[in-house]
Amino acid sequence: MDITKDELEKLRFFLEVQYREKLVHKPEFPFLQSIGMKDIFQGFKHPSGKYLGMLHLKWSSGKTWLREGWFDSKEEAEDFIRKLYDEKIVDTEKLYEIHYQYQKKVEEKVRVEQEMQHLLDNGDLLWN
């Protein structure tokens, strides 16, 4: 499938509008920038298999998500994303580990409470 540059631009515009419409209806949409998301990347492919590009939206300080641009190849987009990841000031792996440890504690507390309730309900808990 060969398309002209003009046709590709029109198609990308349509895809961006459609993607934005879908994005704003997601329940997490109003909170993305609050949880530290400053960049959104979305790739598009024609049903024939031709890669149409990757859209890059960037949060604009308290306003909205603005189009930063389109990447013509997956490799170009992946290199840019990798560069963003390497340059960020937050250690994501440490955040994941902290969250994981916290979640384990919460789950353990819930498990113990459920076990205690089960023992109380069955009369198996001995009070001294």
C-alpha positions in Angstrom: 0.0 0.0 0.0 1.6 3.3 -1.1 0.1 6.5 0.1 1.3 10.1 -0.6 2.7 12.3 2.1 -0.5 14.4 2.0 -2.7 11.4 2.4 -0.6 10.2 5.3 -0.9 13.6 7.0 -4.7 13.5 6.6 -4.9 9.9 7.9 -2.7 10.8 10.9 -4.9 13.8 11.7 -8.0 11.6 11.6 -6.2 9.0 13.8 -5.1 11.6 16.3 -8.7 13.0 16.6 -10.1 9.5 17.0 -7.5 8.6 19.6 -8.0 11.7 21.6 -11.7 11.2 21.6 -11.2 7.6 22.9 -8.6 8.8 25.4 -10.8 11.5 27.1 -13.5 8.9 27.8 -11.1 6.6 29.8 -11.7 6.8 33.5 -8.0 7.4 34.2 -7.8 10.3 31.8 -8.2 13.2 34.3 -5.5 11.8 36.5 -2.7 10.9 34.1 -0.6 14.0 34.6 -1.3 13.8 38.4 0.4 10.4 38.5 3.5 11.7 36.7 2.6 10.9 33.1 3.9 13.6 30.9 4.1 11.8 27.6 1.7 9.5 25.8 2.8 7.4 22.8 0.4 5.6 20.5 1.4 3.6 17.4 -0.9 3.1 14.5 -0.9 0.4 11.8 -3.0 0.0 8.7 -4.9 -3.3 8.4 -2.6 -4.2 5.5 0.3 -4.1 7.9 1.8 -0.8 6.9 3.1 1.2 9.9 1.5 4.6 9.8 3.6 6.1 12.6 3.5 6.8 16.4 1.8 9.8 17.9 3.5 11.6 20.8 1.3 13.7 23.0 2.9 15.8 25.8 1.2 17.4 28.8 1.3 21.1 28.6 1.6 22.5 32.1 -1.9 22.6 33.5 -3.6 22.9 30.1 -4.0 19.9 27.9 -2.2 17.2 26.0 -0.6 18.8 22.9 0.7 17.0 19.9 4.5 16.9 20.1 4.8 15.1 16.8 4.7 11.9 14.9 7.5 9.3 14.6 7.8 7.7 11.1 9.4 4.5 12.4 9.1 2.2 15.4 12.8 2.4 15.9 12.9 6.2 16.0 10.0 6.2 18.5 11.6 3.5 20.7 14.9 5.4 20.8 13.2 8.5 21.9 11.2 6.7 24.6 14.3 5.0 25.8 16.1 8.4 26.0 13.1 9.9 28.0 13.2 6.9 30.3 17.0 7.2 30.9 16.7 11.0 31.6 13.9 10.9 34.1 14.7 11.9 37.7 12.5 9.3 39.3 13.8 5.7 39.7 10.8 3.7 38.5 12.2 0.4 39.7 12.4 1.7 43.3 8.9 3.0 43.1 7.6 -0.4 41.9 9.5 -2.1 44.8 8.1 0.4 47.4 4.6 -0.1 46.0 5.0 -3.9 46.0 6.2 -4.0 49.6 3.3 -1.7 50.7 0.8 -3.9 48.8 2.1 -7.0 50.4 1.6 -5.5 53.9 -2.0 -4.5 53.0 -2.8 -7.9 51.7 -1.3 -9.6 54.8 -3.4 -7.3 57.0 -6.5 -8.1 55.1 -5.7 -11.9 55.2 -5.2 -11.8 59.0 -8.4 -9.9 59.5 -10.3 -12.3 57.4 -8.8 -15.3 59.3 -9.7 -13.7 62.6 -13.3 -13.1 61.4 -13.5 -16.7 60.3 -12.3 -17.9 63.7 -14.8 -15.6 65.5 -17.7 -16.7 63.3 -16.9 -20.4 63.9 -16.3 -20.0 67.6 -12.7 -21.4 67.2 -11.0 -18.3 68.7 -10.1 -18.8 72.3 -10.2 -15.7 74.5 -8.0 -15.8 77.7 
